[in-house]
Amino acid sequence: TRYKNRYNAENYDSLRIVVPKGRKAEIEAYARAAGESINGLVNALLRAELGMSAEAWKRGEGDGEV
């Protein structure tokens, strides 16, 4: 667990989002129906909005400008 925590801290940034009360269950159901986790769904939506491939997203490529 300590190794995983260190690996995640070195390789990932963490974001916290806040949604209106009651929306979490809807989002979970939508993600589940799409075969995704909420994290996977959010990442896919952000990649699409930024016009990035999954590979570029994972490598942290791109200028990050919106």
PDB file of N, H, CA, C and O in Angstrom:
ATOM      1  N   THR A   1       0.829  -1.196   0.000  1.00  0.00           N
ATOM      2  CA  THR A   1       0.000   0.000   0.000  1.00  0.00           C
ATOM      3  C   THR A   1       0.871   1.257   0.000  1.00  0.00           C
ATOM      4  O   THR A   1       0.579   2.222  -0.707  1.00  0.00           O
ATOM      5  N   ARG A   2       1.917   1.238   0.780  1.00  0.00           N
ATOM      6  H   ARG A   2       2.154   0.455   1.354  1.00  0.00           H
ATOM      7  CA  ARG A   2       2.811   2.393   0.824  1.00  0.00           C
ATOM      8  C   ARG A   2       3.432   2.637  -0.553  1.00  0.00           C
ATOM      9  O   ARG A   2       3.544   3.779  -0.999  1.00  0.00           O
ATOM     10  N   TYR A   3       3.835   1.548  -1.221  1.00  0.00           N
ATOM     11  H   TYR A   3       3.744   0.621  -0.859  1.00  0.00           H
ATOM     12  CA  TYR A   3       4.402   1.668  -2.570  1.00  0.00           C
ATOM     13  C   TYR A   3       3.376   2.254  -3.532  1.00  0.00           C
ATOM     14  O   TYR A   3       3.696   3.152  -4.311  1.00  0.00           O
ATOM     15  N   LYS A   4       2.141   1.749  -3.478  1.00  0.00           N
ATOM     16  H   LYS A   4       1.881   1.020  -2.845  1.00  0.00           H
ATOM     17  CA  LYS A   4       1.086   2.253  -4.369  1.00  0.00           C
ATOM     18  C   LYS A   4       0.821   3.732  -4.128  1.00  0.00           C
ATOM     19  O   LYS A   4       0.665   4.501  -5.077  1.00  0.00           O
ATOM     20  N   ASN A   5       0.772   4.129  -2.871  1.00  0.00           N
ATOM     21  H   ASN A   5       0.899   3.504  -2.100  1.00  0.00           H
ATOM     22  CA  ASN A   5       0.537   5.540  -2.547  1.00  0.00           C
ATOM     23  C   ASN A   5       1.660   6.418  -3.077  1.00  0.00           C
ATOM     24  O   ASN A   5       1.405   7.493  -3.620  1.00  0.00           O
ATOM     25  N   ARG A   6       2.906   5.966  -2.923  1.00  0.00           N
ATOM     26  H   ARG A   6       3.113   5.093  -2.481  1.00  0.00           H
ATOM     27  CA  ARG A   6       4.040   6.741  -3.417  1.00  0.00           C
ATOM     28  C   ARG A   6       4.014   6.812  -4.945  1.00  0.00           C
ATOM     29  O   ARG A   6       4.247   7.871  -5.527  1.00  0.00           O
ATOM     30  N   TYR A   7       3.729   5.675  -5.589  1.00  0.00           N
ATOM     31  H   TYR A   7       3.540   4.814  -5.116  1.00  0.00           H
ATOM     32  CA  TYR A   7       3.650   5.644  -7.051  1.00  0.00           C
ATOM     33  C   TYR A   7       2.576   6.614  -7.545  1.00  0.00           C
ATOM     34  O   TYR A   7       2.823   7.407  -8.454  1.00  0.00           O
ATOM     35  N   ASN A   8       1.398   6.550  -6.954  1.00  0.00           N
ATOM     36  H   ASN A   8       1.197   5.906  -6.216  1.00  0.00           H
ATOM     37  CA  ASN A   8       0.301   7.438  -7.360  1.00  0.00           C
ATOM     38  C   ASN A   8       0.662   8.903  -7.141  1.00  0.00           C
ATOM     39  O   ASN A   8       0.364   9.744  -7.989  1.00  0.00           O
ATOM     40  N   ALA A   9       1.292   9.217  -6.030  1.00  0.00           N
ATOM     41  H   ALA A   9       1.534   8.534  -5.340  1.00  0.00           H
ATOM     42  CA  ALA A   9       1.675  10.602  -5.747  1.00  0.00           C
ATOM     43  C   ALA A   9       2.691  11.112  -6.763  1.00  0.00           C
ATOM     44  O   ALA A   9       2.673  12.290  -7.121  1.00  0.00           O
ATOM     45  N   GLU A  10       3.576  10.234  -7.229  1.00  0.00           N
ATOM     46  H   GLU A  10       3.590   9.277  -6.939  1.00  0.00           H
ATOM     47  CA  GLU A  10       4.611  10.630  -8.183  1.00  0.00           C
ATOM     48  C   GLU A  10       4.099  10.700  -9.617  1.00  0.00           C
ATOM     49  O   GLU A  10       4.683  11.403 -10.441  1.00  0.00           O
ATOM     50  N   ASN A  11       3.019   9.985  -9.932  1.00  0.00           N
ATOM     51  H   ASN A  11       2.544   9.414  -9.262  1.00  0.00           H
ATOM     52  CA  ASN A  11       2.598   9.843 -11.324  1.00  0.00           C
ATOM     53  C   ASN A  11       1.232  10.423 -11.664  1.00  0.00           C
ATOM     54  O   ASN A  11       0.870  10.492 -12.839  1.00  0.00           O
ATOM     55  N   TYR A  12       0.474  10.836 -10.669  1.00  0.00           N
ATOM     56  H   TYR A  12       0.768  10.780  -9.715  1.00  0.00           H
ATOM     57  CA  TYR A  12      -0.873  11.332 -10.930  1.00  0.00           C
ATOM     58  C   TYR A  12      -1.145  12.603 -10.133  1.00  0.00           C
ATOM     59  O   TYR A  12      -0.612  12.794  -9.040  1.00  0.00           O
ATOM     60  N   ASP A  13      -1.979  13.463 -10.698  1.00  0.00           N
ATOM     61  H   ASP A  13      -2.412  13.308 -11.586  1.00  0.00           H
ATOM     62  CA  ASP A  13      -2.539  14.587  -9.957  1.00  0.00           C
ATOM     63  C   ASP A  13      -3.940  14.169  -9.529  1.00  0.00           C
ATOM     64  O   ASP A  13      -4.569  13.335 -10.180  1.00  0.00           O
ATOM     65  N   SER A  14      -4.417  14.735  -8.463  1.00  0.00           N
ATOM     66  H   SER A  14      -3.906  15.413  -7.934  1.00  0.00           H
ATOM     67  CA  SER A  14      -5.736  14.398  -7.953  1.00  0.00           C
ATOM     68  C   SER A  14      -6.634  15.628  -8.013  1.00  0.00           C
ATOM     69  O   SER A  14      -6.215  16.735  -7.673  1.00  0.00           O
ATOM     70  N   LEU A  15      -7.873  15.420  -8.450  1.00  0.00           N
ATOM     71  H   LEU A  15      -8.213  14.521  -8.727  1.00  0.00           H
ATOM     72  CA  LEU A  15      -8.862  16.493  -8.504  1.00  0.00           C
ATOM     73  C   LEU A  15     -10.072  16.078  -7.682  1.00  0.00           C
ATOM     74  O   LEU A  15     -10.411  14.897  -7.614  1.00  0.00           O
ATOM     75  N   ARG A  16     -10.713  17.042  -7.068  1.00  0.00           N
ATOM     76  H   ARG A  16     -10.437  18.002  -7.123  1.00  0.00           H
ATOM     77  CA  ARG A  16     -11.959  16.787  -6.341  1.00  0.00           C
ATOM     78  C   ARG A  16     -13.029  17.627  -7.006  1.00  0.00           C
ATOM     79  O   ARG A  16     -12.854  18.832  -7.192  1.00  0.00           O
ATOM     80  N   ILE A  17     -14.138  16.994  -7.366  1.00  0.00           N
ATOM     81  H   ILE A  17     -14.280  16.016  -7.215  1.00  0.00           H
ATOM     82  CA  ILE A  17     -15.236  17.758  -7.952  1.00  0.00           C
ATOM     83  C   ILE A  17     -16.428  17.708  -7.010  1.00  0.00           C
ATOM     84  O   ILE A  17     -16.595  16.759  -6.244  1.00  0.00           O
ATOM     85  N   VAL A  18     -17.238  18.728  -7.080  1.00  0.00           N
ATOM     86  H   VAL A  18     -17.102  19.498  -7.703  1.00  0.00           H
ATOM     87  CA  VAL A  18     -18.433  18.822  -6.251  1.00  0.00           C
ATOM     88  C   VAL A  18     -19.621  18.952  -7.187  1.00  0.00           C
ATOM     89  O   VAL A  18     -19.615  19.776  -8.103  1.00  0.00           O
ATOM     90  N   VAL A  19     -20.644  18.131  -6.952  1.00  0.00           N
ATOM     91  H   VAL A  19     -20.648  17.463  -6.208  1.00  0.00           H
ATOM     92  CA  VAL A  19     -21.858  18.153  -7.768  1.00  0.00           C
ATOM     93  C   VAL A  19     -23.060  18.351  -6.853  1.00  0.00           C
ATOM     94  O   VAL A  19     -22.978  18.063  -5.659  1.00  0.00           O
ATOM     95  N   PRO A  20     -24.174  18.836  -7.392  1.00  0.00           N
ATOM     96  CA  PRO A  20     -25.366  19.020  -6.570  1.00  0.00           C
ATOM     97  C   PRO A  20     -25.817  17.703  -5.926  1.00  0.00           C
ATOM     98  O   PRO A  20     -25.656  16.626  -6.498  1.00  0.00           O
ATOM     99  N   LYS A  21     -26.375  17.819  -4.746  1.00  0.00           N
ATOM    100  H   LYS A  21     -26.506  18.694  -4.281  1.00  0.00           H
ATOM    101  CA  LYS A  21     -26.887  16.667  -4.009  1.00  0.00           C
ATOM    102  C   LYS A  21     -27.810  15.855  -4.905  1.00  0.00           C
ATOM    103  O   LYS A  21     -28.678  16.413  -5.576  1.00  0.00           O
ATOM    104  N   GLY A  22     -27.626  14.555  -4.916  1.00  0.00           N
ATOM    105  H   GLY A  22     -26.921  14.103  -4.370  1.00  0.00           H
ATOM    106  CA  GLY A  22     -28.461  13.661  -5.706  1.00  0.00           C
ATOM    107  C   GLY A  22     -27.889  13.334  -7.072  1.00  0.00           C
ATOM    108  O   GLY A  22     -28.313  12.360  -7.694  1.00  0.00           O
ATOM    109  N   ARG A  23     -26.941  14.119  -7.555  1.00  0.00           N
ATOM    110  H   ARG A  23     -26.597  14.910  -7.050  1.00  0.00           H
ATOM    111  CA  ARG A  23     -26.369  13.881  -8.891  1.00  0.00           C
ATOM    112  C   ARG A  23     -25.346  12.752  -8.883  1.00  0.00           C
ATOM    113  O   ARG A  23     -25.129  12.119  -9.916  1.00  0.00           O
ATOM    114  N   LYS A  24     -24.718  12.488  -7.756  1.00  0.00           N
ATOM    115  H   LYS A  24     -24.894  13.003  -6.917  1.00  0.00           H
ATOM    116  CA  LYS A  24     -23.686  11.457  -7.696  1.00  0.00           C
ATOM    117  C   LYS A  24     -24.227  10.106  -8.152  1.00  0.00           C
ATOM    118  O   LYS A  24     -23.577   9.413  -8.935  1.00  0.00           O
ATOM    119  N   ALA A  25     -25.401   9.729  -7.673  1.00  0.00           N
ATOM    120  H   ALA A  25     -25.928  10.292  -7.037  1.00  0.00           H
ATOM    121  CA  ALA A  25     -25.989   8.439  -8.049  1.00  0.00           C
ATOM    122  C   ALA A  25     -26.271   8.386  -9.546  1.00  0.00           C
ATOM    123  O   ALA A  25     -26.067   7.351 -10.180  1.00  0.00           O
ATOM    124  N   GLU A  26     -26.739   9.492 -10.111  1.00  0.00           N
ATOM    125  H   GLU A  26     -26.905  10.333  -9.596  1.00  0.00           H
ATOM    126  CA  GLU A  26     -26.995   9.539 -11.559  1.00  0.00           C
ATOM    127  C   GLU A  26     -25.702   9.377 -12.348  1.00  0.00           C
ATOM    128  O   GLU A  26     -25.661   8.667 -13.353  1.00  0.00           O
ATOM    129  N   ILE A  27     -24.653  10.038 -11.888  1.00  0.00           N
ATOM    130  H   ILE A  27     -24.686  10.615 -11.072  1.00  0.00           H
ATOM    131  CA  ILE A  27     -23.360   9.964 -12.570  1.00  0.00           C
ATOM    132  C   ILE A  27     -22.795   8.550 -12.464  1.00  0.00           C
ATOM    133  O   ILE A  27     -22.271   8.017 -13.442  1.00  0.00           O
ATOM    134  N   GLU A  28     -22.896   7.942 -11.287  1.00  0.00           N
ATOM    135  H   GLU A  28     -23.321   8.375 -10.492  1.00  0.00           H
ATOM    136  CA  GLU A  28     -22.427   6.565 -11.113  1.00  0.00           C
ATOM    137  C   GLU A  28     -23.168   5.614 -12.042  1.00  0.00           C
ATOM    138  O   GLU A  28     -22.552   4.749 -12.665  1.00  0.00           O
ATOM    139  N   ALA A  29     -24.481   5.768 -12.139  1.00  0.00           N
ATOM    140  H   ALA A  29     -24.981   6.470 -11.633  1.00  0.00           H
ATOM    141  CA  ALA A  29     -25.281   4.904 -13.010  1.00  0.00           C
ATOM    142  C   ALA A  29     -24.913   5.112 -14.474  1.00  0.00           C
ATOM    143  O   ALA A  29     -24.822   4.146 -15.230  1.00  0.00           O
ATOM    144  N   TYR A  30     -24.703   6.349 -14.878  1.00  0.00           N
ATOM    145  H   TYR A  30     -24.777   7.134 -14.264  1.00  0.00           H
ATOM    146  CA  TYR A  30     -24.322   6.655 -16.260  1.00  0.00           C
ATOM    147  C   TYR A  30     -22.970   6.029 -16.586  1.00  0.00           C
ATOM    148  O   TYR A  30     -22.806   5.397 -17.630  1.00  0.00           O
ATOM    149  N   ALA A  31     -22.011   6.205 -15.695  1.00  0.00           N
ATOM    150  H   ALA A  31     -22.144   6.718 -14.847  1.00  0.00           H
ATOM    151  CA  ALA A  31     -20.677   5.643 -15.911  1.00  0.00           C
ATOM    152  C   ALA A  31     -20.750   4.120 -15.980  1.00  0.00           C
ATOM    153  O   ALA A  31     -20.136   3.508 -16.854  1.00  0.00           O
ATOM    154  N   ARG A  32     -21.487   3.517 -15.075  1.00  0.00           N
ATOM    155  H   ARG A  32     -21.985   4.015 -14.365  1.00  0.00           H
ATOM    156  CA  ARG A  32     -21.632   2.056 -15.053  1.00  0.00           C
ATOM    157  C   ARG A  32     -22.249   1.560 -16.352  1.00  0.00           C
ATOM    158  O   ARG A  32     -21.788   0.565 -16.911  1.00  0.00           O
ATOM    159  N   ALA A  33     -23.286   2.240 -16.844  1.00  0.00           N
ATOM    160  H   ALA A  33     -23.660   3.048 -16.390  1.00  0.00           H
ATOM    161  CA  ALA A  33     -23.945   1.853 -18.099  1.00  0.00           C
ATOM    162  C   ALA A  33     -22.996   1.988 -19.287  1.00  0.00           C
ATOM    163  O   ALA A  33     -23.118   1.260 -20.271  1.00  0.00           O
ATOM    164  N   ALA A  34     -22.049   2.925 -19.192  1.00  0.00           N
ATOM    165  H   ALA A  34     -21.950   3.517 -18.392  1.00  0.00           H
ATOM    166  CA  ALA A  34     -21.069   3.131 -20.258  1.00  0.00           C
ATOM    167  C   ALA A  34     -19.858   2.212 -20.099  1.00  0.00           C
ATOM    168  O   ALA A  34     -18.934   2.248 -20.911  1.00  0.00           O
ATOM    169  N   GLY A  35     -19.869   1.384 -19.044  1.00  0.00           N
ATOM    170  H   GLY A  35     -20.620   1.355 -18.384  1.00  0.00           H
ATOM    171  CA  GLY A  35     -18.752   0.480 -18.804  1.00  0.00           C
ATOM    172  C   GLY A  35     -17.513   1.183 -18.281  1.00  0.00           C
ATOM    173  O   GLY A  35     -16.393   0.718 -18.494  1.00  0.00           O
ATOM    174  N   GLU A  36     -17.710   2.304 -17.597  1.00  0.00           N
ATOM    175  H   GLU A  36     -18.620   2.682 -17.424  1.00  0.00           H
ATOM    176  CA  GLU A  36     -16.605   3.122 -17.088  1.00  0.00           C
ATOM    177  C   GLU A  36     -16.764   3.350 -15.592  1.00  0.00           C
ATOM    178  O   GLU A  36     -17.857   3.235 -15.038  1.00  0.00           O
ATOM    179  N   SER A  37     -15.652   3.674 -14.960  1.00  0.00           N
ATOM    180  H   SER A  37     -14.764   3.767 -15.410  1.00  0.00           H
ATOM    181  CA  SER A  37     -15.700   4.220 -13.608  1.00  0.00           C
ATOM    182  C   SER A  37     -15.974   5.718 -13.757  1.00  0.00           C
ATOM    183  O   SER A  37     -15.881   6.259 -14.858  1.00  0.00           O
ATOM    184  N   ILE A  38     -16.304   6.375 -12.672  1.00  0.00           N
ATOM    185  H   ILE A  38     -16.379   5.935 -11.777  1.00  0.00           H
ATOM    186  CA  ILE A  38     -16.492   7.824 -12.746  1.00  0.00           C
ATOM    187  C   ILE A  38     -15.182   8.474 -13.187  1.00  0.00           C
ATOM    188  O   ILE A  38     -15.189   9.387 -14.012  1.00  0.00           O
ATOM    189  N   ASN A  39     -14.072   8.012 -12.648  1.00  0.00           N
ATOM    190  H   ASN A  39     -14.066   7.269 -11.978  1.00  0.00           H
ATOM    191  CA  ASN A  39     -12.773   8.558 -13.028  1.00  0.00           C
ATOM    192  C   ASN A  39     -12.514   8.361 -14.517  1.00  0.00           C
ATOM    193  O   ASN A  39     -12.069   9.286 -15.197  1.00  0.00           O
ATOM    194  N   GLY A  40     -12.788   7.170 -15.023  1.00  0.00           N
ATOM    195  H   GLY A  40     -13.149   6.419 -14.471  1.00  0.00           H
ATOM    196  CA  GLY A  40     -12.595   6.905 -16.447  1.00  0.00           C
ATOM    197  C   GLY A  40     -13.485   7.776 -17.311  1.00  0.00           C
ATOM    198  O   GLY A  40     -13.056   8.280 -18.349  1.00  0.00           O
ATOM    199  N   LEU A  41     -14.726   7.953 -16.883  1.00  0.00           N
ATOM    200  H   LEU A  41     -15.075   7.544 -16.040  1.00  0.00           H
ATOM    201  CA  LEU A  41     -15.670   8.794 -17.621  1.00  0.00           C
ATOM    202  C   LEU A  41     -15.192  10.248 -17.662  1.00  0.00           C
ATOM    203  O   LEU A  41     -15.192  10.872 -18.723  1.00  0.00           O
ATOM    204  N   VAL A  42     -14.789  10.779 -16.521  1.00  0.00           N
ATOM    205  H   VAL A  42     -14.789  10.271 -15.660  1.00  0.00           H
ATOM    206  CA  VAL A  42     -14.320  12.165 -16.459  1.00  0.00           C
ATOM    207  C   VAL A  42     -13.073  12.341 -17.323  1.00  0.00           C
ATOM    208  O   VAL A  42     -12.956  13.325 -18.053  1.00  0.00           O
ATOM    209  N   ASN A  43     -12.144  11.393 -17.242  1.00  0.00           N
ATOM    210  H   ASN A  43     -12.238  10.593 -16.650  1.00  0.00           H
ATOM    211  CA  ASN A  43     -10.940  11.479 -18.072  1.00  0.00           C
ATOM    212  C   ASN A  43     -11.283  11.442 -19.555  1.00  0.00           C
ATOM    213  O   ASN A  43     -10.721  12.211 -20.334  1.00  0.00           O
ATOM    214  N   ALA A  44     -12.198  10.560 -19.959  1.00  0.00           N
ATOM    215  H   ALA A  44     -12.654   9.935 -19.326  1.00  0.00           H
ATOM    216  CA  ALA A  44     -12.593  10.471 -21.368  1.00  0.00           C
ATOM    217  C   ALA A  44     -13.248  11.767 -21.837  1.00  0.00           C
ATOM    218  O   ALA A  44     -12.965  12.244 -22.936  1.00  0.00           O
ATOM    219  N   LEU A  45     -14.118  12.335 -21.012  1.00  0.00           N
ATOM    220  H   LEU A  45     -14.347  11.948 -20.119  1.00  0.00           H
ATOM    221  CA  LEU A  45     -14.771  13.596 -21.373  1.00  0.00           C
ATOM    222  C   LEU A  45     -13.763  14.737 -21.498  1.00  0.00           C
ATOM    223  O   LEU A  45     -13.850  15.548 -22.420  1.00  0.00           O
ATOM    224  N   LEU A  46     -12.815  14.798 -20.579  1.00  0.00           N
ATOM    225  H   LEU A  46     -12.744  14.140 -19.830  1.00  0.00           H
ATOM    226  CA  LEU A  46     -11.795  15.845 -20.644  1.00  0.00           C
ATOM    227  C   LEU A  46     -10.893  15.663 -21.862  1.00  0.00           C
ATOM    228  O   LEU A  46     -10.571  16.636 -22.545  1.00  0.00           O
ATOM    229  N   ARG A  47     -10.484  14.427 -22.140  1.00  0.00           N
ATOM    230  H   ARG A  47     -10.746  13.637 -21.585  1.00  0.00           H
ATOM    231  CA  ARG A  47      -9.663  14.160 -23.333  1.00  0.00           C
ATOM    232  C   ARG A  47     -10.388  14.610 -24.584  1.00  0.00           C
ATOM    233  O   ARG A  47      -9.802  15.263 -25.447  1.00  0.00           O
ATOM    234  N   ALA A  48     -11.677  14.259 -24.687  1.00  0.00           N
ATOM    235  H   ALA A  48     -12.153  13.728 -23.987  1.00  0.00           H
ATOM    236  CA  ALA A  48     -12.461  14.633 -25.870  1.00  0.00           C
ATOM    237  C   ALA A  48     -12.571  16.151 -25.985  1.00  0.00           C
ATOM    238  O   ALA A  48     -12.414  16.704 -27.074  1.00  0.00           O
ATOM    239  N   GLU A  49     -12.837  16.815 -24.884  1.00  0.00           N
ATOM    240  H   GLU A  49     -12.965  16.366 -23.999  1.00  0.00           H
ATOM    241  CA  GLU A  49     -12.985  18.279 -24.895  1.00  0.00           C
ATOM    242  C   GLU A  49     -11.684  18.965 -25.302  1.00  0.00           C
ATOM    243  O   GLU A  49     -11.702  19.994 -25.977  1.00  0.00           O
ATOM    244  N   LEU A  50     -10.563  18.392 -24.889  1.00  0.00           N
ATOM    245  H   LEU A  50     -10.549  17.556 -24.340  1.00  0.00           H
ATOM    246  CA  LEU A  50      -9.258  18.970 -25.199  1.00  0.00           C
ATOM    247  C   LEU A  50      -8.686  18.455 -26.518  1.00  0.00           C
ATOM    248  O   LEU A  50      -7.625  18.903 -26.953  1.00  0.00           O
ATOM    249  N   GLY A  51      -9.388  17.512 -27.155  1.00  0.00           N
ATOM    250  H   GLY A  51     -10.249  17.148 -26.801  1.00  0.00           H
ATOM    251  CA  GLY A  51      -8.941  16.983 -28.439  1.00  0.00           C
ATOM    252  C   GLY A  51      -7.658  16.184 -28.350  1.00  0.00           C
ATOM    253  O   GLY A  51      -6.807  16.276 -29.234  1.00  0.00           O
ATOM    254  N   MET A  52      -7.508  15.398 -27.291  1.00  0.00           N
ATOM    255  H   MET A  52      -8.200  15.323 -26.572  1.00  0.00           H
ATOM    256  CA  MET A  52      -6.284  14.630 -27.090  1.00  0.00           C
ATOM    257  C   MET A  52      -6.549  13.140 -27.222  1.00  0.00           C
ATOM    258  O   MET A  52      -7.630  12.659 -26.883  1.00  0.00           O
ATOM    259  N   SER A  53      -5.555  12.413 -27.716  1.00  0.00           N
ATOM    260  H   SER A  53      -4.676  12.804 -27.991  1.00  0.00           H
ATOM    261  CA  SER A  53      -5.649  10.956 -27.753  1.00  0.00           C
ATOM    262  C   SER A  53      -5.414  10.421 -26.342  1.00  0.00           C
ATOM    263  O   SER A  53      -4.860  11.115 -25.489  1.00  0.00           O
ATOM    264  N   ALA A  54      -5.839   9.183 -26.105  1.00  0.00           N
ATOM    265  H   ALA A  54      -6.289   8.618 -26.797  1.00  0.00           H
ATOM    266  CA  ALA A  54      -5.614   8.567 -24.800  1.00  0.00           C
ATOM    267  C   ALA A  54      -4.121   8.471 -24.503  1.00  0.00           C
ATOM    268  O   ALA A  54      -3.696   8.658 -23.362  1.00  0.00           O
ATOM    269  N   GLU A  55      -3.326   8.180 -25.532  1.00  0.00           N
ATOM    270  H   GLU A  55      -3.670   8.028 -26.459  1.00  0.00           H
ATOM    271  CA  GLU A  55      -1.881   8.051 -25.338  1.00  0.00           C
ATOM    272  C   GLU A  55      -1.251   9.379 -24.935  1.00  0.00           C
ATOM    273  O   GLU A  55      -0.441   9.433 -24.009  1.00  0.00           O
ATOM    274  N   ALA A  56      -1.628  10.456 -25.637  1.00  0.00           N
ATOM    275  H   ALA A  56      -2.285  10.412 -26.388  1.00  0.00           H
ATOM    276  CA  ALA A  56      -1.093  11.778 -25.303  1.00  0.00           C
ATOM    277  C   ALA A  56      -1.532  12.193 -23.903  1.00  0.00           C
ATOM    278  O   ALA A  56      -0.759  12.790 -23.154  1.00  0.00           O
ATOM    279  N   TRP A  57      -2.760  11.877 -23.559  1.00  0.00           N
ATOM    280  H   TRP A  57      -3.388  11.392 -24.167  1.00  0.00           H
ATOM    281  CA  TRP A  57      -3.298  12.209 -22.233  1.00  0.00           C
ATOM    282  C   TRP A  57      -2.475  11.527 -21.150  1.00  0.00           C
ATOM    283  O   TRP A  57      -2.084  12.157 -20.168  1.00  0.00           O
ATOM    284  N   LYS A  58      -2.212  10.225 -21.337  1.00  0.00           N
ATOM    285  H   LYS A  58      -2.529   9.713 -22.136  1.00  0.00           H
ATOM    286  CA  LYS A  58      -1.467   9.456 -20.333  1.00  0.00           C
ATOM    287  C   LYS A  58      -0.029   9.933 -20.204  1.00  0.00           C
ATOM    288  O   LYS A  58       0.542   9.901 -19.113  1.00  0.00           O
ATOM    289  N   ARG A  59       0.558  10.375 -21.307  1.00  0.00           N
ATOM    290  H   ARG A  59       0.095  10.401 -22.192  1.00  0.00           H
ATOM    291  CA  ARG A  59       1.950  10.840 -21.281  1.00  0.00           C
ATOM    292  C   ARG A  59       2.061  12.284 -20.810  1.00  0.00           C
ATOM    293  O   ARG A  59       3.168  12.788 -20.614  1.00  0.00           O
ATOM    294  N   GLY A  60       0.930  12.953 -20.626  1.00  0.00           N
ATOM    295  H   GLY A  60       0.032  12.545 -20.786  1.00  0.00           H
ATOM    296  CA  GLY A  60       0.953  14.346 -20.190  1.00  0.00           C
ATOM    297  C   GLY A  60       1.366  15.295 -21.295  1.00  0.00           C
ATOM    298  O   GLY A  60       1.862  16.390 -21.030  1.00  0.00           O
ATOM    299  N   GLU A  61       1.161  14.871 -22.545  1.00  0.00           N
ATOM    300  H   GLU A  61       0.758  13.982 -22.760  1.00  0.00           H
ATOM    301  CA  GLU A  61       1.533  15.717 -23.673  1.00  0.00           C
ATOM    302  C   GLU A  61       0.467  16.764 -23.937  1.00  0.00           C
ATOM    303  O   GLU A  61      -0.674  16.636 -23.493  1.00  0.00           O
ATOM    304  N   GLY A  62       0.849  17.782 -24.653  1.00  0.00           N
ATOM    305  H   GLY A  62       1.776  17.885 -25.013  1.00  0.00           H
ATOM    306  CA  GLY A  62      -0.073  18.863 -24.985  1.00  0.00           C
ATOM    307  C   GLY A  62       0.310  20.101 -24.222  1.00  0.00           C
ATOM    308  O   GLY A  62       1.027  20.044 -23.223  1.00  0.00           O
ATOM    309  N   ASP A  63      -0.177  21.221 -24.706  1.00  0.00           N
ATOM    310  H   ASP A  63      -0.759  21.268 -25.517  1.00  0.00           H
ATOM    311  CA  ASP A  63       0.197  22.478 -24.068  1.00  0.00           C
ATOM    312  C   ASP A  63      -0.676  22.819 -22.876  1.00  0.00           C
ATOM    313  O   ASP A  63      -0.375  23.750 -22.129  1.00  0.00           O
ATOM    314  N   GLY A  64      -1.769  22.065 -22.692  1.00  0.00           N
ATOM    315  H   GLY A  64      -2.014  21.309 -23.300  1.00  0.00           H
ATOM    316  CA  GLY A  64      -2.628  22.304 -21.556  1.00  0.00           C
ATOM    317  C   GLY A  64      -3.478  23.547 -21.647  1.00  0.00           C
ATOM    318  O   GLY A  64      -4.206  23.874 -20.710  1.00  0.00           O
ATOM    319  N   GLU A  65      -3.393  24.254 -22.779  1.00  0.00           N
ATOM    320  H   GLU A  65      -2.802  23.988 -23.540  1.00  0.00           H
ATOM    321  CA  GLU A  65      -4.192  25.468 -22.937  1.00  0.00           C
ATOM    322  C   GLU A  65      -5.570  25.124 -23.457  1.00  0.00           C
ATOM    323  O   GLU A  65      -5.735  24.226 -24.283  1.00  0.00           O
ATOM    324  N   VAL A  66      -6.541  25.841 -22.967  1.00  0.00           N
ATOM    325  H   VAL A  66      -6.406  26.570 -22.296  1.00  0.00           H
ATOM    326  CA  VAL A  66      -7.923  25.616 -23.392  1.00  0.00           C
ATOM    327  C   VAL A  66      -8.318  26.674 -24.384  1.00  0.00           C
ATOM    328  O   VAL A  66      -9.448  26.672 -24.872  1.00  0.00           O
TER     329      VAL A  66
END
